[in-house]
Amino acid sequence: MKTNCSFSQVDENGFYGNYGGAYVPEILYKTVEDLRRAYLPIIESEDFKGEFRLLLRDYVGRPSPLYFARRMSERYGCQLYLKREDLNHTGAHKINNSLGQILIARRMGKRRIIAETGAGQHGVATATACALMDMPCTVYMGATDVARQRPNVERMKMLGAEVRPVESGNMTLKDATNEAIRDWCCHPADTFYIIGSTVGPHPYPDLVARLQSVISEEIKWQLEEKVGRCYPDYLIACVGGGSNAAGTIFHYLDDERVSIVLAEAGGLGVDTGRTAASLQIGSDGILHGSRIRLMQTEDGQIVEPYSISAGLDYPGTGPIHCNLYESGRARVLAVNDDEALAAAFELTRTEGIIPALESAHALGVLPKMRFGKDDVVVLTVSGRGDKDMETYLKAIK
Ligand SMILES: *Cc1c(COP(=O)(O)O)cnc(C)c1O
């Protein structure tokens, strides 16, 4: 299969095939353009690489283990390895990105950090990076999510961040992102917006994918060590905006031996109108600065998304994955709320690992697949389930 969706082939204007670009209001043009000019020279400099690598090792605790899940492998008739991003400091992959972006912000002379958050993991990671670097931090979070992910709100406050609840729309991630962009428009010169996923105007999707690419960089040598070859037969990850998936597949995108399977949030079911499966039911449109597949009405109004998982409850997916879907390079499956819950309990009871609800969507792919018993499957557990205990305990009753 020939694909035209290599990360390295993101074009000059930030397009992956038909998706991407930088659709920003006039007032942000210079800010985004400054970042576009600055990001590659910075992240390719020895100075940045050294500082970033050291933080990932000694502060985040990388490399994250690649764990052979013996009991789950028996159950699904394959060789299942879990990439344990849940074991990172602050409990998810988001810290890789927040630390990378704050190092860029400092090198660009920015003084203030803003962020949006859904499940709160990106907010916590960014608040953590700001505490570490002594920078003021404002996090926008939908009021619905403030209520359903309370432990993360408390962590952000303890870390010294200001959490601003957002009460527009259905008070989730899209609405938080709107408010963060509004703030950015008011303070474009001194504020750096740390976006939490492979979404937003170019260069953010490329920047975030590169910062998260440490995940597949590690998978390569970890597999070599464990199975004697550097590539798996399958890579599985969940997609909200797409950052943990982008990091997982980054170094395998052009490797045709590797099948890529992405899980998006089905909510109550793709056809129920209560879903966040934007790749499958979306159509092309522009949201938050980028051309993507989007849940929208015929006249272009956003359809409010729904998922039990706050981190996947977003009406679109970043341009990288839209292109992977359109080109057929990735297979995309919807995993519904009940399937994700069942998968979370299954992993907990067979391997003793409580995954984040988002990651449980990736696990929910397993019963839908047919593997050969020697197939090497790498599934990224993007985060841990501490923040989701209330939802899980409710499901037991
Ligand atoms: C934020 C989050 C996600 C979804 O975001 P992506 O950018 O698609 O990775 C998935 N899992 C966890 C644990 C998260 O915190």
The ligand as an SDF file (V2000), in Angstrom:
LIG
                    3D

 15 15  0  0  0  0  0  0  0  0999 V2000
   -6.2310   13.4720   26.8360 C   0  0  0  0  0  0  0  0  0  0  0  0
   -6.2280   12.0250   26.8960 C   0  0  0  0  0  0  0  0  0  0  0  0
   -6.5510   11.2270   25.7720 C   0  0  0  0  0  0  0  0  0  0  0  0
   -7.0400   11.7880   24.4700 C   0  0  0  0  0  0  0  0  0  0  0  0
   -6.1810   12.6890   23.8580 O   0  0  0  0  0  0  0  0  0  0  0  0
   -5.2690   12.2990   22.6260 P   0  0  0  0  0  0  0  0  0  0  0  0
   -4.6670   13.5940   22.2380 O   0  0  0  0  0  0  0  0  0  0  0  0
   -6.1430   11.7240   21.5750 O   0  0  0  0  0  0  0  0  0  0  0  0
   -4.2520   11.3210   23.1030 O   0  0  0  0  0  0  0  0  0  0  0  0
   -6.4490    9.8580   25.8850 C   0  0  0  0  0  0  0  0  0  0  0  0
   -6.0800    9.2720   27.0440 N   0  0  0  0  0  0  0  0  0  0  0  0
   -5.7740    9.9970   28.1410 C   0  0  0  0  0  0  0  0  0  0  0  0
   -5.3860    9.2790   29.3910 C   0  0  0  0  0  0  0  0  0  0  0  0
   -5.8340   11.3890   28.1110 C   0  0  0  0  0  0  0  0  0  0  0  0
   -5.5400   12.0890   29.1970 O   0  0  0  0  0  0  0  0  0  0  0  0
  1  2  1  0
  2  3  1  0
  2 14  2  0
  3  4  1  0
  3 10  2  0
  4  5  1  0
  5  6  1  0
  6  7  2  0
  6  8  1  0
  6  9  1  0
 10 11  1  0
 11 12  2  0
 12 13  1  0
 12 14  1  0
 14 15  1  0
M  END
$$$$
